[in-house]
Amino acid sequence: MSQPAIDIAACQPFESSPTSILVVAREGATAPEVIRCLRAQGLSVDRIDSGETALRMLAHKRYALAMIDSDVDGETGLQLLDEMRRHSAELPVVITTAAASVKHAVTAMQKGAADYLMKPVRADALETCVRRLLSNQNAPTSPGNGVPGSSKPFITGSPGVKKMLESARAVAGSQATVLITGESGTGKEVLASYIHRHAGRANAPYVAVNCAALPETLMESELFGYEKGAFTGAIQRKIGKFEQAGNGTLVLDEISEMPLPLQAKLLRVLQERCIDRIGGDRQVPFTAQVIAISNRDLADQVRKGQLREDLYYRINVVPLHLPPLRERRQDIPLLIDHFLQRYSGLYQRQAIGIDTATMNHLEACFWKGNIRELENYIERAVLMGALPPLPGREDTAQPGKTPDAATLAIRPGLSVKAVEEVLIKQTLHEVNDHRERAAKMLGISVRTLRNKLNEYRNRTDSRMEREAS
């Protein structure tokens, strides 16, 4: 079935100067009208037909937006999306597909796609999508406009978190380095953008860098930039993230993943408030506030020799810790209501009603992925028009709490040792095999936990040997 022609006259040009768009699609997979529509909007378009070429292009040229057809190099395009996000975490990526699959759409959004367009792509949908994404990059920074995470207000009813937000507002806009810690999905990036919005610098840039997503060989040039001729392939000067942040905010996410040699250079930069471009002969001052983010125990990383102790103290000037969702359950109904409204409006779907019993169950769930997992659950519910199966992971493994019999599948005739093994293994599963945290939750020492696990492993090995003989 051929795609209907897009009305090029309907594609209005942007008022700003030409911006580069990267379109990745096999020959004929994306209609020429789509390319012409983008160019009619005053955009510069590079169309290529392979993911490998796309990644090479990203290494040598800055793009404001990338569009990936779902069928690239015989694959789904989601793998290329993953690779693009690792290469350039700030680059908005739009997926286009002819397969009308809710599962595919949800997967693409969870992997970081900025939008998802069905083929044949309509001119109005394409224009709205591109205008929105480019406007977010070019508009002055203000609440809900242009800052990653700023469209996600910080929602809480927890007195402890509210007090922490007061501290965040007090240091916003200063040159004090802020360290935000907390489990994955607790809203650390949202808190970083919250600090930026309260910094009193309405037009200042907000630059976020995921240290884990950058290859070690590119990290130094991405952060500090380089001069023309600094190395083979440096055909022009590149401005690094520190300079791009100007007098705004620079966020260093997953800072514990930064290699040790670069940690030494970062320490000097934070101490002197100046950077050295690779191949440069002079220092360049910077005034941005630096916010470091980590979901790891950084003190433990220091003990293991994976994080410099002097850097740890340098970034830990203003520590802000976000507790997990299970420690602020009063926020769960507030967040659910917010996500229901948000995604019902986004997908133009009717709001889903949640009765009291179901809400109580949702409040009791463990939510190992915290707010991110809860948000994904509600987004799926809105897309499907009904609540998916409720997560069956009640928080029964907290200190001082009696395990739920149904969760542990306790039945008459089950030995105490068997119940103990189920409890220990379930607790480890809930904390991603973090033994220190599991031992604390179980009320035992790490050594006892290790001995128990060895006992279970030896018992399993002995049984397998008997069965094999």
Steps between C-alpha positions, in 0.01 A plus 500: 500500500657827392525791739278802427691810398569755771381850427832684488322835510368407843853467640571847634864605539651569840593854586841390626806422291533161327543207736644160411279190517632145458256257331597132514294284264546248223452625145125536442407432864444870570298692243690774313212730602611466863849619411361783289263601780788526746702707254197718431507589870849643451676194636819340367443126453757221469339169394707184537405134476700320769545514875878470473517809280264684737734448795798620295305814401416571865870483587586779255191722486252646748133432427198657663282195436519146361222295337534121477277283286408185693649277227868595479753247375236228535461574873230673702684828542479468879856371514619806311296716738691343793834568331407860417391565858834362626689719253301820554260489793363850429410435134119469451422191293168439322395149392280456189330168431228339292430240770214616721613329822441639846780279632745637241401859585536445874839330454624785282394762757653302787830483308503879477326586171381861504197416283342223293333564162288258298558464126386637270613811689253788477635848435326651804625225733855531366502878530353498852752240616804677352391846617445374855837326526699783344317764701593315819865537403491862388249665734612692812519278804188520714281257694367240261693634201833387369653324800510120503266384774346848541165380366499262797420709808645382829198347670519409867297503818786370712615745772858371473515550124341846530774598744760371254343716225545805725874426511501455121341842447743662745809391303351538149702738284809496725838359400475233769515149355190294575503119533164328445483135603225241511389173348427475130166659409459721807499826300860618522498662155168669578657641817797628297270690263303624804821657635571656160151652480546662841844640417362836381672472161204487264705500178791287620565162336444163666748235382479138613767234438460128572852389589409133457369556147816664367784279371816555705689612189249780434423612855781753538427672168124503574550662840783742427503537119801521272679736263524459125789270414527356853489149355417322175142584406484824703412711197353783707479620859249313719345667802463258792210458742658721768515795259156423357353529850613865515362661815228236529507144630718199411371161613742205519280192522642165618822675599636183663539351150765759406844341450760580766739700275216732402391532864836668572441755225142562615625562855741768374228659287263523797774644722625760253166569323690490169528244221767410245381405153697210350778656295436844649761737640284700742252436776132581452301601812150370560229617741237225474370327812600133492255232615629142534257208505552140607288198590798334668640525853790733417668451837511130418638583154780694672579201725518275192736742326253574220452866595770744613450602861598862434249519212230352724546778755514761225161399350339428838476867603118496507374140530134438413365146539171387345341217699345205312127498433440229763616751763257770384185305420282808550640622166367199305133618464622851408731363233236262361249785461765712329606225258137414417430863406826538312474191281125524447564844351809393308335199336150655485356208697220488754616516861511170687323471833680331791294377794613521862599133529716518187660825615582339835663209318704738284614682814608168655705389197877504534569697174861392465536747209346775717324791325624396155343155537175651632489748210558225243222294659249787479607589145433139391164513677399814310612355166314173558190660650520285815740427783750225417545218755599654828864454603506213749796626698376633833768652718513217750875487555544818703660486847245427770232393252343154491529326160176452310414128482360521147810679375725232645271215392499353851302177530456226763792259507755759387808497724632808678824468299303503173303810605827668602654424159197641314506817712872558447486439126194722457663782697814479284284512188323815622828686562674388179732260689645780716618285792562778754150642447340154510681412823379824660141433393517143634661606827808281459868562429647490149718208614192303611331575169806381309512177701131436437543547125799263497287244687220528242747474214669190649162340561402558135833363372463186713147440373610541138787251556259243648259541209781461248632177662 
